[in-house]
Amino acid sequence: MTITPPALSVFETLESEVRSYCRGWPAVFDHARGSRLHDEDGHAYLDFFAGAGSLNYGHNNPVLKRALLDYLERDGLVHGLDMATTAKRAFLESFQNIVLRPRDLPYKVMFPGPTGTNAVEAALKLARKVKGRESVVSFTNAFHGMSLGSLAVTGNAFKRAGAGIPLVHGTPMPFDHYFDGRVPDFLWFERLLEDRGSGLNHPAAVIVETVQGEGGINVARAEWLRALQELCERRDMLLIVDDIQMGCGRTGGFFSFEEAGITPDIVTLSKSISGYGLPMSLCLFKPELDVWEPGEHNGTFRGHNPAFVTAAAALDTYWADGQMEKQTLTRGEQVEEALLAIAAESGDPQARFRGRGLVWGLEFGDPARASAVCSRAFGLGLLLETSGPRGEVVKLLPPLTISPEELDEGLRILARSVRETA
């Protein structure tokens, strides 16, 4: 298949230069279903990006679409601030019965606003309010959002520079594997906490991703996460897990921290929590942390009822019987087997891969190779994106509902793209 880039005049002349994804995928997309998108010229693309993880159940999932259309056709409330609605009640009941109770998680649920960074901002504010302290520890190569509080705990220098002002009250620590196993876990962190001359203010909280998506698909070991929780408990710090991209089943379990057997104090969710790509986020926290005053943190679009409808439908359809987790882990084994061969045949001695469930990264020594692979894959009808501090990692993020045949098709295109860019 040969794809000719379309004329993008109105996008180039009117839309801001800040646009990014469209530069790597020069097409005008028209419709999508499941794991495939179609542009206005009739070309089909297999989607290994899934809306940056916001489309875990694919594009226009028919079950979720039916629930949404039925709700809209009966004039169900669309905008509701934080008012009680039937759609919100149905979601909360499904979330409690299908997600929280079976996992013995005690969390209260907060709707902080429509995006992931809204949830992170709420988590940071709550932790500081509870502990009466300002400092929050994050980790190298972390990404938590683009608003100021979230940027302060984000590692990427390019994104941080966009703030235009000093980013304060955040301190980075080494993520798992940062020193390639040569330094004991949390040695530096513990030393700073103990030393009254270190200059580190006692942190209110630690925020962590169990798998760093934008940071390069860096996977924390379960034992590292358990040690982090123990450190937080011992040092009177709250543990915040940012599960915005890795939650909702991306790594297998509904929450990415389940495998480690930990219970964070605060959890943020967004992206695929609505199930349909509709804006929605949650901030979950233990009941004793619910010290908010009414209206102390609010937002106009935190009551997006269509998102509640599709979110409840997604939980009822895919999480009531436990099959989604098993399917995702099986698909992950399929990806891992393919990447083993692709890396070995890449011609790059520094090529390596890593991941969990259905999030994987293929790293190259030269970042230009990763970009070239994604570009060639687009020409062959596969959507891929890079990640990592230098863009050196090809990121695989297909829908969880992808079929084994579609997954194999995409992996074959990836393998060809790697061969043809050697």
Salt bridges, closest charged atoms under 4 A:
GLU17 OE2 - ARG19 NH1 3.91
GLU17 OE1 - ARG23 NH2 3.13
ASP30 OD2 - HIS31 ND1 2.95
ASP39 OD2 - HIS43 ND1 3.15
ASP47 OD2 - HIS59 NE2 2.69
ASP70 OD1 - ARG66 NH2 3.05
GLU73 OE1 - ARG66 NH2 3.67
ASP82 OD2 - ARG302 NH2 3.21
GLU134 OE1 - HIS169 ND1 3.34
ASP176 OD2 - HIS177 NE2 3.56
ASP176 OD1 - ARG221 NH2 2.75
ASP180 OD2 - ARG182 NH2 3.99
ASP185 OD2 - ARG221 NH2 2.92
GLU190 OE2 - ARG234 NH2 2.70
GLU190 OE1 - ARG235 NH2 3.32
GLU194 OE2 - ARG235 NH2 3.35
GLU214 OE2 - LYS395 NZ 2.82
GLU223 OE2 - ARG221 NH1 3.56
GLU230 OE2 - ARG234 NE 2.82
ASP236 OD1 - LYS131 NZ 2.50
ASP236 OD2 - ARG133 NH1 3.40
ASP242 OD2 - HIS144 ND1 2.73
GLU258 OE2 - ARG103 NE 2.91
GLU259 OE1 - ARG356 NE 3.41
ASP265 OD1 - LYS286 NZ 3.24
ASP290 OD2 - LYS108 NZ 2.65
GLU296 OE2 - LYS129 NZ 3.08
GLU363 OE1 - ARG352 NE 3.16
GLU363 OE1 - ARG354 NH1 2.68
ASP408 OD2 - ARG412 NH1 2.31
GLU409 OE1 - ARG36 NH2 2.63
GLU420 OE1 - ARG376 NE 2.61
GLU420 OE2 - ARG416 NE 2.69
